[in-house]
Structure formats: structure tokens, C-alpha cells
Amino acid sequence: MLKKRAERAPQGNAIVAPGRGPLTYALLLLQVEHLAHSLHEMGVGRNDRVAIVLPNGPEMAVAFLGVAACATSAPLNPAFRAAEFDFFFSDLQPKALIVQSGADSPAIAIAQKHGIPIIDALPDAGREAGMFSLKSKRRACAFQVGFAEAEDVAVILHTSGTTSRSKLVPVTQASLYLSAEKVQLALDLSCSDRYLNVTPMFYSQGIMLTISSMLVGGSVVSTPGFSATHFFRWIEELHPTWYSAAPAIHQAILTQSRRNRDIIARYPLRFIRSAAAPLPPRLKAELENVFRSPVIEGYGMTECYPISSNPLPPRKRKSGSAGTAAGTEIAVIDEAGNFLPRGEIGEIVVSGPHVMKGYLNDPSNNENTFASGWFRTGDQGHIDSDGYLFVTGRIKEIINRGGEKISPREVDEVLLEHPAVSEAVTFAVPHVTLGEDVAAAVVLRDSVSVSVGEIRAFAAMRLAQFKVPRQLLIVKQLPKSATGKVRRIGLAEKLGLPANRIAGGKRRGPVVPRNSTQKKLVKIWAEVLGLGQIGVYDNFFDLGGHSLLATQIISRVRAAFQTEVSLRTLFEKPTVAELANAILAQQAEAPDGSALTGILDEIEERSDAEAELGISE
């Protein structure tokens, strides 16, 4: 591929970078040949694995291409800790490690522990982007020299590990080329396109889209990694025609768009691509409104890239859909492995020549990953009558709340409809009686103030009661992976969100009722929930309450107090104390106003009780 491009357009720009001179296809080919020769002199040949731990940028991009052309490239995240490098080096058993000269990386000590030779990458200061040389104390003769062939392994990638420990995916030269070809066709890329890469080159998206651009002689803007503050400077300086990112990165770009509208107008993008996670409809609409460019949603995995893509205009795009098959066969199966008709939800499976054949050194996973030759994605979704794929979520992320199955993505989209919410992620928290319950974390838009109760009430108007988050946090930012993905699994612990108050049978001693209204409610709750002791600040849903039991509570409350109380009231005021206040407030509307004193007593008693518990609101 590189030779063909260098022959056809030697002076065409292959890689450009902020503040650097462009690297032409002719120079890129020379650099790749130079790197291959250097690696052979250091004992590295075809199918030998080379770990690459370099910061994002043109040197990383060229190092990947150089190694992949003559050996097996294994790019790793420079942010890994020693234990993670230890795991990958044990499984990879690389022939060498490439690091930036003078770098202080834990990978170096771990490589020395495993007896892995270290190769320093020395950038050529003042030269074109991506020009550097290799230096190593080791000199040896490679077993197989020359450039790689079709069935050699070009790259070993690690999965993002959003639901479990990362797995290693070997990709052959032929599969890598075929994947790039499928992306290029889906996006109609040409030599006039310039891809702004804000995705790390140690993940499949950054690699595949870079090679897809080079396949047709386009150029790649190689950045140090995503930066919302620098994004528009790169557009102004380097004039890309498109970029691709996860929804979280799109959201960060939008926060800077208002002050950069002149740049957007002067350097329009041909299209924007979204991948790595489902794109909320509201976010898609905002992107298209700001950039005046179509947003193309796609779907792919490290094990099979791409799987599907929405087409470019004027062909039909469907909001919320991952598009139609992009060189793969796509189907949906049930738990027994039976193929489902269009429209029915099940597990998405794919088949095709560029689907991986199996994980590296992982026979148990390989056995469970394929069903009758089809790769099981672990994603849930359906295919509509037009052949468009809709991904509804990761099967492992589905929340099972007492038998009720909840897709976190559905809750995310409702929370994102709130005008004050910028980002949202829904996830499971342990529950002592239900097994799992629904929780969510949201990031608010700048200079906006809203309470947790208001957001939950907003969601309650749009979701079934069992889907509404019982616990909701307002946070400044969500923890994300290097590609902008939010990892739902383990998020409750990461955010410091405890399980419900009675998890593990432990909870603070119940606060006893202080007035007749609270006493009656405590008795009703105890009978309906089947519990011996209930405190006035215990949450109905934390105690195992659900929609059917809530109906019983409301029925008994109406009979006991001759007051109209709705299910929504119980949801918004889920403790005995809060519900008692609501009842007293309604009774206070009577002409004699006799309940007003009771309300004041209630507030005073609640303040005393909270002082005893150290609670503040």
C-alpha cells in the first residue's frame, strides 16, 4: 500500500502534525524501509512481536506503520502502570520494546525484568513529522527478514476492557488491509480528504482510520491526543475534512464551539464520524447544527472493524442506528443461539473475512466467543426491516433489577434530554433484595444549576418507575478510557457510590417516628414490605420497594389519611418523613389550617433527628 502511494503521488502529504513539516508518501516509505532495516539488525524479523510505548503523535503513527510492515506491532497505552505492562508482556512475549529516548516509563523496568531488549526512538529535531531513528545496544540477525506477507500478523491489539479484563486480538496483514478498505468505501474517502486523528494509535479506531486514509492517498493529522482547547487550532492550522470520536469527545468539542464559530465557518468539515459508543440523538442534532456537516454513526470492535456504518448523504441515515453492514454479515441470536427475525432484540453476531480468528493465548474465551462460526459481539440489539442495525447496549451492562431488565443506554438518553445535563451515564449498584438497582451520574452544562430531585423527577415523567435511577450523582466529570468511553462496570465503586443502606445487612439504626402521621406510615410500610423495623429516613426503594408494592402503599395511605397521594409523590418523596410532610402539607390546605402546627413540629423534629445523625441538607 505504501509503495503504491509513494509511486503514484510521492509529494502527497501522508502525515501532518501541529507545528511540524509534512511527511510525504515518498519520505514515509523511506522511513518505513529504514525502520525495517534497523529492526532486522537488532534481531527483529517477520512475526516477531514488538511492543511500542510512545506518546501519541506522528512518531507513534510512523513507528506503528514501520513495525507492522516488517514484524508484528503491539502498541500499548503509555499510561499503563507497571502491573498492566507486566500482564501484557507476559502474554505478548515481545522480542523488543520501543520507547521514547529518555522516557521515564514503568514499561522499561518491566521489560528488563522479562529480559526484553529496549530500543530507543530518537526524534530527528527539526525534521518532518514522524522522522526518527532507532538505537539499541543489541545486535543480532533476524530469523526472517524482509517485508511481511498477507497471513503474517501485522498487529496485536488489546480490547478496551469496558466489561472485563483486556484480551489480545491478533490481526493479519490481509485483515488489516481489508478492514481499511471497508472503512474507506463506507466513508467514500478520497485523496483530497484529511483525517484529524484525536484517537490513540494503540486502539483499533486510530489505526484503522489512519490506514483507510492512506489507502487512497489522503493525509492524516497526527495529534498528541485529544484536547478540547487545541481542537479548533488544529482545524485552523491543518484544515482537516473530517474527524472521528466517541460521544464524550464530541460533547467536549461542543463546549468550545461557541467561541470558535468563525473557524467552523471558514474551514467546514465534509462530515463527522461517531463511534466507540452510542451517540445520543440530542448530541447528534447539536453537532450537525453547529458544524453544518452530516454526522455518520458507525459500529465496530477491535475483533472486527468495521461492522456497520450509516451512509453519507444523500443516502438514508437513521438516528440512533449504527447503519447497515459494512462488509460483514450481521445477525441477531437468542440465548440458545437461534437466529431471530428482524425487529427482535438479541445478541448481535457477525461473520466475515476480516473477523478475528481467536484471541491470543485464551482458549477458554475463544470457545465461548464463537457460535457456529459467528463472532458473538456481546452487544444487544436488533435489525430493522431496512437492514439498519440498532445497538441497545452491552449484555453485561444490562441492569437486572429484581427481574426487570433495564438498558442503561435508554436511561442515558432520557437524562440527556434534560436541558441542564451535558453528559450522563447509567450503571448498576448492588442491592440487598433486588440484586441490582439503577444509579446514574451526570455532568451539568456550564453555569447551570439544578437539583438531583429535579433531574430524577424529569426522568420519572419519561421512564417506567423501575427504570428511574434511585441514586443519582452530579459530578464535574465522568471517568473515561483513552478513547473517550465511559466504563459502566465498576463505576459505582469508582465514584465512591455505596450500595443501598442495608447492603450486607448493615445500616444505621432506624430513627423512630416523632408524630402520629409518621407512626401510621411506618406501620403501613412494615406490613407491605414485611420488615420489622423501619426508620423515618429509610428509602422505600432501598428497602426493596418496587412498583407493585408502591401501589399497595398508595392505596393504604389514601384509606388511612383520606388524602389523595400519587405514585409520583412516593417516588419523589421516598422516605417516611418526606411522605409524611407531603400528607401534612395537603391537609394544611383545609379551611381551618389545623395541620400547619403539625408541619412546623415535623420540621423541628426532623432537624433534631438529623442533628443526631450528623445529616445536613
C-alpha positions as a printed Julia matrix, in Angstrom:
617×3 Matrix{Float64}:
   0.0     0.0    0.0
   2.73    2.45   0.99
   4.79    1.66  -2.1
   1.79    2.2   -4.36
   1.04    5.57  -2.79
   4.7     6.66  -2.99
   4.79    5.74  -6.68
   1.52    7.48  -7.59
   1.88   10.66  -5.52
   5.36   10.87  -3.99
   4.9    14.5   -2.91
   1.42   13.97  -1.48
   1.24   14.56   2.26
   0.82   11.37   4.28
   1.16   12.78   7.8
   0.9    16.34   9.07
   1.2    17.48  12.67
   0.79   20.73  14.61
   3.92   22.87  14.32
   5.77   20.33  12.14
   6.63   19.99   8.47
   4.54   17.46   6.48
   5.74   13.91   5.84
   5.21   13.0    2.19
   4.42    9.5    0.97
   7.9     9.26  -0.57
   9.52   10.14   2.78
   7.14    7.85   4.69
   8.14    4.9    2.52
  11.85    5.68   3.04
  11.29    5.97   6.79
   9.41    2.65   6.96
  12.16    0.92   4.96
  14.79    2.48   7.27
  12.94    1.27  10.37
  12.6    -2.24   8.93
  16.33   -2.4    8.18
  17.19   -1.16  11.69
  14.88   -3.72  13.33
  16.37   -6.56  11.3
  19.85   -5.54  12.51
  18.51   -5.71  16.08
  17.24   -9.27  15.63
  13.6    -8.45  14.86
  12.02  -10.07  11.81
   8.67  -11.16  10.4
   6.11  -12.24  13.02
   8.37  -11.13  15.87
   6.34   -9.03  18.28
   7.48   -5.52  19.11
   5.81   -3.62  21.95
   5.54    0.12  21.25
   5.14    2.53  24.17
   5.29    6.01  22.67
   3.21    9.14  23.27
   0.52    9.96  20.73
   1.78   11.89  17.75
   3.45   11.42  14.36
   6.34    9.33  15.76
   3.86    6.85  17.22
   1.96    6.65  13.92
   5.12    6.06  11.87
   6.53    3.59  14.41
   3.33    1.56  14.15
   3.49    1.54  10.34
   7.21    0.73  10.3
   6.95   -2.2   12.69
   3.71   -3.54  11.18
   5.27   -3.57   7.7
   8.06   -5.97   8.65
   7.11   -7.56  12.0
   4.18   -7.63  14.44
   3.32   -4.33  16.05
   1.96   -4.33  19.62
   1.12   -0.71  20.55
   0.4    -0.19  24.26
  -1.02    2.67  26.26
   1.85    4.74  27.76
  -0.41    5.45  30.75
  -0.4     1.79  31.82
   1.0     1.03  35.24
   3.71   -1.5   35.98
   1.24   -4.31  36.74
  -0.53   -3.78  33.4
   2.73   -3.84  31.46
   3.66   -6.98  33.37
   0.42   -8.66  32.27
   0.8    -7.68  28.61
   4.49   -8.55  28.4
   3.79  -11.97  29.96
   1.16  -12.7   27.3
   2.84  -10.96  24.37
   6.4   -12.13  24.98
   7.72   -9.35  22.71
  11.07   -9.58  21.0
  11.75   -5.92  21.83
  10.26   -2.78  23.34
  10.36    0.62  21.62
  10.21    3.63  23.96
  10.94    7.31  23.56
  14.57    8.1   24.27
  14.94    9.43  27.81
  11.39    8.4   28.8
  10.64    7.53  32.4
   8.16    4.71  31.79
   7.4     1.75  34.09
   7.47   -0.34  30.92
  11.28   -0.13  30.91
  11.74   -1.79  34.32
   9.15   -4.45  33.49
  10.86   -5.15  30.16
  14.19   -5.56  31.95
  12.51   -7.93  34.4
  11.33  -10.08  31.47
  14.68   -9.82  29.65
  13.16   -7.85  26.77
  15.66   -5.7   24.8
  14.89   -1.97  24.82
  15.04    0.14  21.65
  15.14    3.93  21.97
  13.31    6.12  19.47
  15.34    9.27  18.86
  13.28   12.01  17.11
  15.12   14.0   14.45
  14.69   17.57  15.71
  13.62   19.99  13.02
  12.78   17.23  10.55
   9.41   16.37   9.06
   6.69   14.95  11.3
   7.35   11.32  12.18
  11.07   11.21  11.3
  13.17    9.43  13.93
  15.84    6.77  14.29
  16.15    3.64  16.42
  19.0     2.89  18.8
  19.7    -0.28  20.75
  22.68   -1.99  22.36
  21.51   -5.31  20.94
  22.84   -6.55  17.63
  21.57   -9.83  16.22
  20.46  -11.46  12.99
  16.72  -11.67  12.44
  15.36  -15.12  11.61
  13.05  -13.89   8.82
  13.9   -10.62   7.1
  12.02   -8.61   4.5
   8.55   -7.17   4.46
   5.57   -9.06   5.83
   3.23  -11.23   3.77
  -0.55  -11.47   3.72
  -1.09  -14.02   6.51
   1.58  -12.63   8.86
   0.2   -10.97  11.98
   0.51   -7.2   11.46
  -0.68   -6.03  14.85
  -1.82   -7.35  18.21
  -4.35   -5.06  19.84
  -5.87   -5.19  23.31
  -9.6    -4.77  23.77
 -10.79   -1.73  25.67
 -11.81   -3.84  28.66
 -15.03   -1.93  29.42
 -16.66   -5.02  30.91
 -13.76   -7.3   31.78
 -10.0    -7.73  31.65
  -8.48   -6.78  28.3
  -7.98   -9.53  25.74
  -5.35   -9.64  22.97
  -6.53   -9.61  19.36
  -4.13  -10.64  16.55
  -4.87   -9.01  13.17
  -3.24  -10.3   10.0
  -1.88   -8.11   7.21
  -4.73   -9.21   4.93
  -7.4    -8.5    7.57
  -5.93   -5.09   8.37
  -5.89   -4.11   4.71
  -9.41   -5.45   4.15
 -10.74   -3.57   7.21
  -9.21   -0.32   5.93
 -10.79   -0.93   2.53
 -14.24   -1.42   4.11
 -13.92    1.84   6.08
 -12.74    3.74   3.0
 -15.73    2.52   1.0
 -18.22    3.23   3.79
 -16.97    6.82   4.18
 -16.24    7.43   0.49
 -12.72    8.64   1.32
 -10.52   10.11  -1.41
  -7.05   11.63  -1.82
  -8.49   15.08  -1.08
  -9.6    14.05   2.42
  -7.61   14.84   5.54
  -8.41   12.89   8.72
  -7.97   14.65  12.07
  -6.91   11.81  14.38
  -7.66   12.51  18.04
  -7.78    8.78  18.89
  -4.72    6.94  20.29
  -2.84    4.66  17.92
  -2.97    1.83  20.44
  -6.68    1.3   19.74
  -8.29   -0.06  16.59
 -10.13    3.14  15.61
  -6.97    5.27  15.38
  -5.12    2.57  13.44
  -7.91    1.59  11.03
  -8.89    5.15  10.15
  -5.25    6.15   9.61
  -4.66    3.27   7.2
  -8.05    3.86   5.5
  -6.97    7.43   4.74
  -3.6     6.34   3.35
  -5.23    3.64   1.23
  -6.5     6.34  -1.16
  -3.65    8.82  -0.71
  -5.37   11.04   1.82
  -3.49   12.61   4.7
  -3.66   12.22   8.48
  -3.39   14.99  11.07
  -1.46   13.25  13.84
  -2.07   14.99  17.17
  -0.67   14.48  20.69
  -4.12   13.25  21.72
  -7.48   14.9   22.18
  -7.58   18.4   23.63
 -10.8    20.43  23.52
  -8.83   23.68  23.78
  -6.48   22.79  20.88
  -9.03   21.1   18.62
 -10.09   24.24  16.77
  -6.49   25.46  16.5
  -5.69   22.23  14.65
  -8.63   22.81  12.32
  -7.42   26.35  11.61
  -3.8    25.32  11.07
  -4.15   21.99   9.25
  -7.58   22.09   7.56
  -8.92   18.55   8.1
 -12.03   17.44   6.21
 -13.33   15.05   8.87
 -12.71   13.6   12.31
 -13.97   10.64  14.3
 -14.51   10.33  18.05
 -16.6     8.9   20.85
 -19.69   10.83  22.05
 -17.89   12.11  25.15
 -15.28   13.78  22.94
 -17.95   15.27  20.67
 -19.56   16.77  23.78
 -16.26   18.31  24.89
 -15.8    19.82  21.42
 -19.27   21.37  21.54
 -18.4    23.14  24.8
 -15.69   25.05  22.89
 -17.65   25.58  19.68
 -19.37   28.87  20.55
 -16.1    30.79  20.83
 -14.78   29.18  17.62
 -17.67   29.71  15.23
 -15.54   31.75  12.84
 -13.12   28.81  12.42
 -16.03   26.42  11.86
 -17.39   28.71   9.15
 -14.01   29.2    7.41
 -12.92   25.54   7.49
 -16.05   23.4    7.1
 -15.84   19.64   7.6
 -17.17   17.26   4.94
 -18.56   15.01   7.66
 -18.13   13.95  11.3
 -17.95   10.32  12.32
 -19.08    8.97  15.68
 -18.12    5.57  17.06
 -16.95    3.69  20.2
 -20.29    4.25  21.98
 -23.91    5.01  21.02
 -24.47    8.65  20.06
 -27.42   10.28  21.89
 -29.86   11.83  19.38
 -29.69   15.25  21.04
 -25.9    15.31  20.76
 -26.05   14.35  17.1
 -28.51   17.16  16.41
 -26.29   19.69  18.2
 -23.21   18.61  16.23
 -24.98   18.93  12.91
 -26.44   22.29  13.86
 -23.06   23.73  14.95
 -20.83   22.29  12.2
 -23.42   22.22   9.42
 -21.97   18.82   8.5
 -23.58   15.36   8.48
 -22.78   13.11  11.43
 -22.15    9.48  10.43
 -22.62    6.87  13.14
 -20.63    3.66  12.82
 -20.08    0.48  14.79
 -17.02   -1.7   15.11
 -14.93   -3.68  17.55
 -11.27   -4.49  17.9
 -12.14   -8.06  16.9
 -13.99   -6.92  13.77
 -13.59   -3.42  12.33
 -15.84   -2.1   10.86
 -19.16   -3.89  11.41
 -21.64   -1.31  10.14
 -21.91    2.32   9.14
 -24.56    4.84   8.23
 -24.14    6.11   4.68
 -23.29    9.65   3.69
 -25.99   11.94   2.28
 -27.99   11.78   0.11
 -28.39    8.16   1.15
 -30.59    7.48   4.15
 -29.23    7.85   7.67
 -31.21    6.69  10.69
 -30.75    8.44  14.02
 -29.87    6.03  16.79
 -28.81    3.39  14.29
 -25.31    2.05  13.68
 -26.14    1.8    9.99
 -26.05   -1.11   7.58
 -23.46   -3.86   7.22
 -20.03   -2.62   6.11
 -18.52   -5.7    4.5
 -19.74   -8.08   7.22
 -22.73  -10.33   7.69
 -24.77   -9.28  10.72
 -27.41  -11.31  12.53
 -29.14  -11.43  15.91
 -29.46  -14.58  18.04
 -31.3   -15.55  21.22
 -29.76  -17.09  24.35
 -29.97  -20.57  22.79
 -28.11  -19.42  19.67
 -31.15  -19.4   17.39
 -31.31  -16.69  14.72
 -34.03  -14.11  15.36
 -36.18  -12.37  12.73
 -35.77   -8.68  12.01
 -37.12   -6.41  14.71
 -36.48   -8.8   17.6
 -33.82   -7.97  20.21
 -30.99  -10.37  20.94
 -27.21  -10.69  20.81
 -25.5    -9.25  17.73
 -23.26  -11.72  15.89
 -21.07  -11.07  12.84
 -19.23  -13.04  10.21
 -16.75  -12.08   7.51
 -13.18  -12.44   6.24
 -11.83   -9.64   8.45
 -13.29  -11.01  11.7
 -10.52  -12.22  14.01
  -9.98  -15.98  14.24
  -9.44  -16.02  18.02
  -7.87  -14.25  20.99
  -4.2   -14.73  21.73
  -3.4   -17.36  24.4
  -7.03  -17.5   25.54
  -8.67  -20.86  24.65
 -11.5   -20.55  27.2
 -12.63  -17.19  25.81
 -12.28  -18.43  22.25
 -14.61  -21.34  22.98
 -17.35  -19.0   24.22
 -16.79  -16.24  21.68
 -17.96  -18.05  18.56
 -21.34  -19.64  17.82
 -21.43  -21.85  14.72
 -18.68  -19.76  13.13
 -20.27  -16.4   14.04
 -18.43  -13.98  16.32
 -20.51  -13.07  19.38
 -20.11   -9.34  19.98
 -21.58   -9.3   23.5
 -23.77   -6.41  22.36
 -27.55   -6.42  22.39
 -29.59   -5.01  19.54
 -31.9    -5.6   16.59
 -32.02   -5.14  12.81
 -34.97   -3.25  11.35
 -36.88   -4.03   8.16
 -34.48   -1.85   6.1
 -31.4    -3.7    7.36
 -30.24   -0.95   9.76
 -28.63   -2.15  12.97
 -29.64   -0.7   16.33
 -27.32   -1.41  19.27
 -29.18   -1.18  22.58
 -26.27   -1.9   24.94
 -23.69   -4.34  26.25
 -25.29   -7.54  27.55
 -23.02   -7.48  30.61
 -24.1    -3.9   31.34
 -27.84   -4.63  31.32
 -29.18   -3.92  34.82
 -31.27   -6.71  36.36
 -33.42   -5.0   38.96
 -35.33   -7.79  40.69
 -36.03   -9.49  37.34
 -36.73   -6.26  35.45
 -34.13   -5.83  32.66
 -33.02   -2.23  32.07
 -30.83   -0.95  29.24
 -28.52    1.79  30.63
 -28.45    3.48  27.25
 -32.22    4.08  27.34
 -31.89    5.84  30.7
 -28.86    7.82  29.46
 -30.84    9.23  26.56
 -33.68   10.38  28.81
 -31.3    12.09  31.24
 -29.57   13.81  28.33
 -32.88   15.31  27.25
 -32.83   17.48  30.38
 -31.65   20.93  29.27
 -29.21   21.2   32.19
 -27.47   17.84  31.57
 -24.36   17.72  29.41
 -23.24   14.11  29.98
 -24.91   11.12  31.62
 -24.05    7.52  32.37
 -26.33    4.94  33.96
 -24.98    1.87  35.76
 -25.83   -0.84  38.25
 -25.33   -0.68  42.0
 -25.69   -3.72  44.29
 -28.97   -4.07  46.14
 -29.56   -6.4   49.06
 -33.01   -7.58  47.96
 -33.23   -6.72  44.26
 -29.73   -7.86  43.35
 -29.08   -4.69  41.36
 -30.57   -1.22  41.28
 -30.27    1.72  38.9
 -27.84    4.57  39.53
 -26.62    7.39  37.33
 -24.03   10.16  37.25
 -24.5    13.36  35.29
 -22.35   16.33  34.32
 -24.17   19.66  34.12
 -23.76   22.28  31.44
 -21.67   25.32  32.32
 -23.31   27.92  34.57
 -26.44   25.81  35.1
 -27.87   24.89  38.47
 -30.35   22.06  39.03
 -31.04   19.67  41.91
 -30.83   15.89  41.91
 -34.52   15.77  42.74
 -35.43   17.85  39.7
 -33.46   15.57  37.38
 -35.0    12.43  38.88
 -38.49   13.92  38.61
 -37.77   14.76  34.96
 -36.75   11.14  34.33
 -39.8     9.84  36.23
 -42.09   11.59  33.74
 -40.43    9.76  30.81
 -39.48    6.34  32.15
 -41.22    3.45  33.84
 -40.76    3.75  37.6
 -38.39    0.77  37.85
 -36.02    2.37  35.3
 -35.6     5.69  37.11
 -32.21    5.98  38.92
 -32.67    5.54  42.67
 -29.25    7.08  43.24
 -28.05   10.0   41.18
 -24.8    11.93  41.41
 -23.92   15.3   39.92
 -20.19   15.2   39.12
 -17.72   17.54  37.45
 -16.51   14.88  35.01
 -17.03   11.21  34.22
 -14.1     8.75  34.31
 -13.29    7.75  30.72
 -10.9     5.49  28.86
  -8.28    6.84  26.45
 -10.82    6.63  23.6
 -13.5     8.55  25.49
 -15.55    5.55  26.56
 -17.22    5.52  29.97
 -16.82    2.17  31.65
 -20.09    1.3   33.38
 -18.83   -1.88  35.04
 -17.34   -0.97  38.42
 -18.36    2.68  38.06
 -20.3     2.69  41.34
 -17.15    1.81  43.27
 -15.02    4.23  41.23
 -17.38    7.1   42.02
 -17.46    6.16  45.69
 -21.16    5.33  45.49
 -22.05    2.81  48.21
 -24.6     0.06  47.86
 -28.03    0.76  49.36
 -28.15    1.46  53.05
 -28.89   -2.1   54.09
 -26.33   -3.81  51.87
 -24.69   -6.68  53.68
 -27.31   -6.42  56.43
 -25.69   -3.26  57.8
 -27.46    0.04  58.22
 -27.64    2.79  60.75
 -30.18    2.24  63.49
 -33.64    3.42  62.39
 -34.88    6.82  63.53
 -38.21    6.35  65.33
 -41.33    8.26  64.25
 -41.96   11.56  66.03
 -45.68   12.17  65.32
 -48.87   10.29  64.52
 -48.53   10.7   60.74
 -45.08    9.13  60.73
 -46.23    6.34  63.08
 -49.09    5.37  60.76
 -46.79    5.4   57.72
 -44.14    3.28  59.45
 -46.81    0.69  60.28
 -48.07    0.65  56.66
 -44.56    0.28  55.25
 -43.65   -2.5   57.67
 -46.75   -4.51  56.72
 -46.33   -4.04  52.96
 -42.55   -4.61  52.92
 -42.61   -7.37  55.5
 -39.95   -5.73  57.67
 -39.77   -5.47  61.43
 -38.16   -2.09  61.88
 -38.38    0.95  59.62
 -36.88    4.35  60.29
 -38.4     7.6   59.13
 -35.41    8.32  56.85
 -35.22    4.89  55.22
 -35.81    4.97  51.46
 -38.78    2.87  50.29
 -36.9     1.65  47.21
 -33.69    0.93  49.13
 -35.75   -1.34  51.38
 -36.8    -3.45  48.4
 -39.85   -1.48  47.31
 -40.94   -1.68  43.7
 -43.86   -0.51  41.55
 -46.33   -3.22  42.69
 -45.59   -2.63  46.36
 -45.75    1.12  45.78
 -49.32    0.71  44.53
 -50.23   -1.05  47.79
 -48.58    1.71  49.83
 -50.53    4.43  47.99
 -53.83    2.57  48.4
 -53.35    2.2   52.15
 -52.16    5.8   52.57
 -55.29    7.1   50.84
 -57.51    5.0   53.11
 -55.62    5.9   56.31
 -55.37    9.67  55.74
 -58.29   10.38  53.39
 -55.74   12.23  51.26
 -55.02   11.93  47.54
 -51.39   10.8   47.11
 -49.96    9.72  43.73
 -47.3     7.19  42.81
 -45.17   10.08  41.64
 -45.36   11.63  45.12
 -43.99    8.43  46.64
 -41.22    8.35  44.06
 -40.22   11.96  44.69
 -40.6    11.61  48.49
 -39.5     8.02  49.13
 -38.88    8.27  52.91
 -41.49    8.16  55.68
 -40.5    11.66  56.82
 -40.82   13.17  53.33
 -44.11   11.45  52.59
 -45.48   12.5   56.0
 -44.61   16.11  55.21
 -46.39   15.85  51.87
 -49.52   14.47  53.55
 -49.46   17.18  56.21
 -49.0    19.85  53.54
 -52.08   18.62  51.69
 -54.08   18.54  54.9
 -52.93   22.1   55.66
 -54.9    23.26  52.66
 -58.1    22.55  54.63
 -60.01   25.75  55.56
 -59.15   25.56  59.26
 -55.41   25.19  58.55
 -55.19   22.87  61.53
 -52.28   20.92  60.13
 -49.9    23.9   59.96
 -48.73   23.39  63.53
 -48.1    19.73  62.72
 -45.9    20.69  59.77
 -43.83   23.05  61.9
 -43.47   20.35  64.57
 -42.45   17.9   61.81
 -39.71   20.24  60.53
 -38.38   20.88  64.02
 -38.36   17.17  64.91
 -36.68   16.3   61.6
 -33.96   18.9   62.24
 -33.35   17.45  65.71
 -33.12   13.93  64.29
 -30.76   14.97  61.51
 -28.54   16.75  64.01
 -28.31   13.49  65.97
 -27.25   11.63  62.8
 -24.9    14.33  61.5
 -27.01   14.77  58.36
 -27.13   18.11  56.55
 -29.2    19.2   53.58
